[in-house]
Amino acid sequence: MTMSPHPEELAIVTGASSGIGAATARELARLGFHVLAGVRRNQDADAMREPGIEPVMLDITDPNHIQTLADRVYGDPRGRAVRALVNNAGIPVNVPVEVYPLDAWRRLFEVNLFGHVAMTQALLPALVRSKGRVVNISSVGGKVAMATYGPYAGTKFALEAVSDALRREIAPSGVRVIVVEPGGVRTDMLGRASTIARELAATMTPEQGRRYDGLMHAVAAQTASAIEWSQTAEAVAEVIAKAVMARSPRTRYTVGRDAALVTFLARVLPDWLLDRIVATALRPHFPKAGA
Ligand SMILES: NC(=O)c1ccc[n+]([C@@H]2O[C@H](COP(=O)([O-])OP(=O)(O)OC[C@H]3O[C@@H](n4cnc5c(N)ncnc54)[C@H](OP(=O)(O)O)[C@@H]3O)[C@@H](O)[C@H]2O)c1
């Protein structure tokens, strides 16, 4: 059962320049919300501007941007309530733990975790007032960390934990906290991930290259082969809209059969068996000897 969207309500979506964030901003606007859509470039603002969507300059690691957005929300000229904060912005990385430079780990956590915490802290008083929702976009990587997903999955596992704590803290105030866990989604993220992986592969020592070249190749090939099974950003946006609108939302929504299967297996299988299954699935994607 869903609630009727109130035309006088705000929804905030971070990372709305592309992919899931852009699709979510459009879906929520279509449903009647006034969407504040976070982007980082003027050209993205121009591309997103349409009835029901107000682009806002928002780098979630920049405290000034967050303050400006908060001022916009608390000083809304029509005093509109905030129905939802969708913490969607994110950056991908597929690199072995050993290879990812420590300052890059820190930058990744700044975006994929601390940025969402900062946004939530800034807007929680408004969400409490309206009994609104925080929708955190995690990933199947928030439940299972495959090889080369250590940095990315680290941020998503942490986001899952923060979401659980926040949900239990804020439930008495009437704010719902919902986690959305997509599997593979066809967005710019895949291209961005492979560019970063290629750049970092080029910095590996010869010893690291011997350890990880084949693995990185296999992960890239496996990801490419899964694209045809992956979800569209619009399909994920529909689930996010459900999390915003459902009268009794679930605490978690997986999106896609891959996400449902992997999160289920991770829950019921011992580590040794899951390790064997994921290694077997990856094996055909390693470069053939002599190739
Ligand atoms: N694609 C998948 O397979 C998949 C699967 C599971 C979960 N997810 C999650 O879904 C979310 C959206 O990903 P997507 O697939 O739609 O990727 P995407 O198309 O690459 O979009 C990522 C968005 O995050 C924004 N962003 C990056 N750094 C930011 C920062 N510091 N401040 C504000 N915005 C920032 C990007 O803005 P710019 O354009 O300005 O860089 C872009 O709008 C992410 O949290 C991702 O982890 C994706």
The ligand as an SDF file (V2000), in Angstrom:
LIG
                    3D

 48 52  0  0  0  0  0  0  0  0999 V2000
   25.6350    0.8660  -11.0350 N   0  0  0  0  0  0  0  0  0  0  0  0
   25.6070   -0.1750  -10.2460 C   0  0  0  0  0  0  0  0  0  0  0  0
   25.8350   -1.3170  -10.6790 O   0  0  0  0  0  0  0  0  0  0  0  0
   25.2660   -0.0230   -8.7740 C   0  0  0  0  0  0  0  0  0  0  0  0
   24.9800   -1.1780   -8.0410 C   0  0  0  0  0  0  0  0  0  0  0  0
   24.6830   -1.0670   -6.6910 C   0  0  0  0  0  0  0  0  0  0  0  0
   24.6710    0.1670   -6.0790 C   0  0  0  0  0  0  0  0  0  0  0  0
   24.9540    1.2890   -6.8020 N   0  0  0  0  0  0  0  0  0  0  0  0
   24.9510    2.5580   -6.0790 C   0  0  0  0  0  0  0  0  0  0  0  0
   24.0280    3.4470   -6.6650 O   0  0  0  0  0  0  0  0  0  0  0  0
   24.4350    4.7950   -6.4660 C   0  0  0  0  0  0  0  0  0  0  0  0
   24.3800    5.5510   -7.7860 C   0  0  0  0  0  0  0  0  0  0  0  0
   25.2560    4.9260   -8.6900 O   0  0  0  0  0  0  0  0  0  0  0  0
   25.0420    4.9420  -10.2750 P   0  0  0  0  0  0  0  0  0  0  0  0
   25.1740    3.5460  -10.7290 O   0  0  0  0  0  0  0  0  0  0  0  0
   23.8430    5.7200  -10.6410 O   0  0  0  0  0  0  0  0  0  0  0  0
   26.3980    5.6790  -10.7100 O   0  0  0  0  0  0  0  0  0  0  0  0
   26.7230    7.0160  -11.5370 P   0  0  0  0  0  0  0  0  0  0  0  0
   25.8680    7.0920  -12.7570 O   0  0  0  0  0  0  0  0  0  0  0  0
   28.1960    6.9940  -11.6680 O   0  0  0  0  0  0  0  0  0  0  0  0
   26.2630    8.1690  -10.5360 O   0  0  0  0  0  0  0  0  0  0  0  0
   26.9920    8.5090   -9.3970 C   0  0  0  0  0  0  0  0  0  0  0  0
   26.5330    9.8810   -8.9580 C   0  0  0  0  0  0  0  0  0  0  0  0
   27.2440   10.2420   -7.7460 O   0  0  0  0  0  0  0  0  0  0  0  0
   27.7110   11.5710   -7.9340 C   0  0  0  0  0  0  0  0  0  0  0  0
   28.8390   11.8770   -7.0730 N   0  0  0  0  0  0  0  0  0  0  0  0
   30.0810   11.3530   -7.0570 C   0  0  0  0  0  0  0  0  0  0  0  0
   30.8380   11.9580   -6.1260 N   0  0  0  0  0  0  0  0  0  0  0  0
   30.0420   12.9000   -5.5450 C   0  0  0  0  0  0  0  0  0  0  0  0
   30.2410   13.8670   -4.5280 C   0  0  0  0  0  0  0  0  0  0  0  0
   31.4230   14.0070   -3.8890 N   0  0  0  0  0  0  0  0  0  0  0  0
   29.2040   14.6650   -4.1780 N   0  0  0  0  0  0  0  0  0  0  0  0
   28.0160   14.5500   -4.8050 C   0  0  0  0  0  0  0  0  0  0  0  0
   27.7700   13.6870   -5.8000 N   0  0  0  0  0  0  0  0  0  0  0  0
   28.7780   12.8650   -6.1550 C   0  0  0  0  0  0  0  0  0  0  0  0
   28.0590   11.6610   -9.3980 C   0  0  0  0  0  0  0  0  0  0  0  0
   28.1660   13.0140   -9.7560 O   0  0  0  0  0  0  0  0  0  0  0  0
   29.2020   13.5310  -10.9060 P   0  0  0  0  0  0  0  0  0  0  0  0
   28.5450   13.2100  -12.2240 O   0  0  0  0  0  0  0  0  0  0  0  0
   29.2950   14.9820  -10.6220 O   0  0  0  0  0  0  0  0  0  0  0  0
   30.4930   12.7920  -10.6920 O   0  0  0  0  0  0  0  0  0  0  0  0
   26.8370   10.9600   -9.9930 C   0  0  0  0  0  0  0  0  0  0  0  0
   25.7460   11.8440  -10.0410 O   0  0  0  0  0  0  0  0  0  0  0  0
   25.8380    4.7260   -5.8560 C   0  0  0  0  0  0  0  0  0  0  0  0
   25.7600    4.9250   -4.4550 O   0  0  0  0  0  0  0  0  0  0  0  0
   26.2720    3.3010   -6.1510 C   0  0  0  0  0  0  0  0  0  0  0  0
   27.2020    2.8110   -5.2130 O   0  0  0  0  0  0  0  0  0  0  0  0
   25.2400    1.2350   -8.1420 C   0  0  0  0  0  0  0  0  0  0  0  0
  1  2  1  0
  2  3  2  0
  2  4  1  0
  4  5  1  0
  4 48  2  0
  5  6  2  0
  6  7  1  0
  7  8  2  0
  8  9  1  0
  8 48  1  0
  9 10  1  0
  9 46  1  0
 10 11  1  0
 11 12  1  0
 11 44  1  0
 12 13  1  0
 13 14  1  0
 14 15  2  0
 14 16  1  0
 14 17  1  0
 17 18  1  0
 18 19  2  0
 18 20  1  0
 18 21  1  0
 21 22  1  0
 22 23  1  0
 23 24  1  0
 23 42  1  0
 24 25  1  0
 25 26  1  0
 25 36  1  0
 26 27  1  0
 26 35  1  0
 27 28  2  0
 28 29  1  0
 29 30  1  0
 29 35  2  0
 30 31  1  0
 30 32  2  0
 32 33  1  0
 33 34  2  0
 34 35  1  0
 36 37  1  0
 36 42  1  0
 37 38  1  0
 38 39  2  0
 38 40  1  0
 38 41  1  0
 42 43  1  0
 44 45  1  0
 44 46  1  0
 46 47  1  0
M  CHG  2   8   1  16  -1
M  END
$$$$
